[in-house]
Amino acid sequence: MNESSTAKMQVNQLDFYYDTFHALKGINMEIRDREVTALIGPSGCGKSTFLRCLNRMNDTIPGTRLEGQLLMDGEDIYSEAFDQVELRRRVGMVFQKPNPFPQSLFDNVAFGSRVLRLDKNQLALRERVERSLRQASLWNEVKDLLDENAMNLSLGEQQRLCIARTLAVEPDVILMDEPCSALDPVATLKIEDLMRDLTERYTIVIVTHNMQQAARVSDRTGLFWLGELVEFGDTPQIFTRPKQQRTEDYITGRLG
């Protein structure tokens, strides 16, 4: 844990609705810069809904409504003045199942840069692709396969490719929605090691059903339950000295 971390994102009294259904209720959370924040809790408790609030992905769902305040570097990302395209660049997302595009490895990683026109020439683009693959701990495995179809990779390699694709547009925050749920134990450990390495430069928020994973990789952990944030704090405290009985019951398996 980085004791000098400051807040990268600040969530103040956030309520979220699907039509009349009150999905998130009065959420307050400080997401610290260059740390891993884990969100745990049973299925349907609001973890993924909350994660999608952090980059406004819920905006694409008709009938949704958000109340409260969500700041990134002190700016309200739900204000009319905040550029949503810039938000999606700065807050990248890695999904539960690897979702590489059915094209070459190179084109997968280069996709965002081409769309946003981040590189002046092909050399700069190639340097960006290599840098992103190195950051995702995938370069040594695929450096001679950049023209191959990404769908030929193993699931674990595909997920690291998707992480490289996210890193290529130089985000500030990376959201991960159960990124290891489709992977075997060996691939899962590679992703976990990668998350710890990435906190040298990035802020990570991960949704996971795997409490051991949350304990291994995160600096802070929050337990969601029926749309409420039951408890949020430093991970060792949450797992060894929880303040709420519901947290202790969930972690020990007596609840959920």
Residue pairs with C-beta under 8 A, 6 or more apart in sequence:
1 35
1 219
1 234
2 32
2 33
2 34
2 35
2 199
2 219
5 32
5 33
5 34
5 35
5 219
6 32
6 33
7 30
7 31
7 32
7 33
8 31
8 32
8 33
8 34
8 72
8 73
8 172
8 173
8 203
9 30
9 31
9 54
9 70
9 71
9 72
9 173
9 203
10 29
10 30
10 31
10 69
10 70
10 71
10 74
11 27
11 28
11 29
11 30
11 31
11 68
11 69
11 70
11 71
12 28
12 68
12 69
12 70
12 71
13 26
13 27
13 28
13 67
13 68
13 69
14 24
14 26
14 27
14 28
14 50
14 53
14 66
14 67
14 68
14 69
14 70
15 22
15 24
15 25
15 26
15 27
15 66
15 67
15 68
16 22
16 23
16 24
16 46
16 49
16 50
16 53
16 58
16 64
16 65
16 66
16 67
17 23
17 64
17 65
17 66
17 67
18 61
18 63
18 64
19 63
19 64
22 227
23 46
23 49
23 227
24 46
24 49
24 50
24 53
24 227
25 227
25 228
26 68
26 228
27 50
27 68
27 228
27 229
28 229
29 37
29 222
29 229
29 232
31 37
31 54
31 173
31 203
31 205
32 203
32 219
32 220
33 203
34 199
34 200
34 201
34 202
34 203
35 199
35 203
35 204
35 218
35 219
35 220
36 195
36 196
36 199
36 204
36 205
36 206
36 217
36 218
36 219
36 220
37 203
37 204
37 205
37 206
37 218
37 219
37 220
37 221
37 222
38 205
38 206
38 207
38 208
38 213
38 214
38 217
38 218
38 220
38 221
38 222
38 235
39 47
39 50
39 51
39 205
39 206
39 207
39 208
39 221
39 222
39 224
40 47
40 208
40 209
40 211
40 214
40 221
40 222
40 223
40 224
40 250
41 47
41 223
41 224
41 225
41 230
41 250
41 256
42 225
42 250
42 256
43 209
45 224
45 225
45 226
45 227
46 224
46 226
46 227
46 228
47 207
47 224
48 177
48 207
49 58
50 224
51 175
51 177
51 205
51 207
52 58
53 66
53 70
54 70
54 91
54 173
54 175
54 205
55 87
55 88
55 91
55 92
55 93
55 173
55 175
56 77
56 78
56 84
56 87
56 88
57 93
58 64
58 66
59 84
66 78
69 76
69 78
70 76
70 77
70 78
71 77
72 87
72 90
72 91
72 172
72 173
73 172
75 82
76 82
77 87
89 112
89 116
89 169
89 170
89 171
90 171
90 172
90 173
91 171
91 172
91 173
91 174
91 175
92 166
92 167
92 169
92 171
92 173
92 174
92 175
93 166
93 174
93 175
93 176
93 177
94 159
94 162
94 163
94 166
94 174
94 175
94 176
94 177
94 179
95 162
95 177
95 179
96 177
96 178
96 179
96 181
96 182
97 181
97 182
98 155
98 158
98 159
98 161
98 162
98 182
99 162
100 108
100 150
100 151
100 153
100 158
100 161
100 162
100 165
101 107
101 108
101 111
101 150
102 149
102 150
102 151
103 149
103 150
104 146
104 147
104 148
104 149
104 150
105 133
105 142
105 145
105 146
105 147
105 148
105 150
105 153
105 161
106 129
106 146
106 147
108 150
108 161
108 162
108 164
108 165
109 128
109 129
109 132
109 133
109 161
109 164
109 165
109 168
110 125
110 128
110 129
110 168
111 165
111 168
112 118
112 165
112 166
112 168
112 169
113 119
113 125
113 128
113 168
113 169
114 125
116 169
118 128
118 169
118 170
119 125
119 128
128 168
129 146
129 164
129 168
130 139
130 143
132 164
132 165
132 167
132 168
133 139
133 142
133 143
133 161
133 164
135 164
135 167
135 198
135 201
136 160
136 161
136 163
136 164
136 167
136 194
137 160
137 190
137 193
137 194
137 197
138 157
138 160
138 161
138 164
141 157
142 148
142 153
142 157
142 161
150 158
150 161
151 158
153 161
154 187
155 182
155 183
155 184
155 187
156 183
156 184
156 186
156 187
156 188
156 190
156 191
157 187
159 179
159 180
159 182
159 183
159 187
159 191
160 190
160 191
160 194
163 174
163 179
163 191
163 194
166 174
167 174
167 198
167 202
171 202
172 202
172 203
173 202
173 203
173 204
173 205
174 198
174 202
174 203
174 204
174 205
175 204
175 205
175 206
176 195
176 204
176 205
176 206
176 207
177 206
177 207
178 207
178 208
178 209
179 191
179 206
180 187
180 188
180 191
180 192
180 208
180 210
180 213
181 209
181 210
183 191
188 213
192 213
192 216
192 217
195 204
195 206
195 217
196 217
198 204
199 219
206 214
206 217
206 218
208 214
211 239
211 251
214 221
214 235
214 239
215 221
215 235
215 239
218 235
219 234
219 235
220 232
220 233
220 234
220 235
220 238
221 232
221 233
221 234
221 235
221 238
221 239
222 229
222 231
222 232
223 229
223 230
223 231
223 232
223 238
223 244
223 246
223 247
223 250
224 230
225 246
225 250
230 244
230 246
230 247
231 238
231 242
231 243
231 244
231 246
231 247
232 238
233 243
237 243
238 247
238 251
239 251
242 248
242 251
246 255
249 255
249 256
250 256
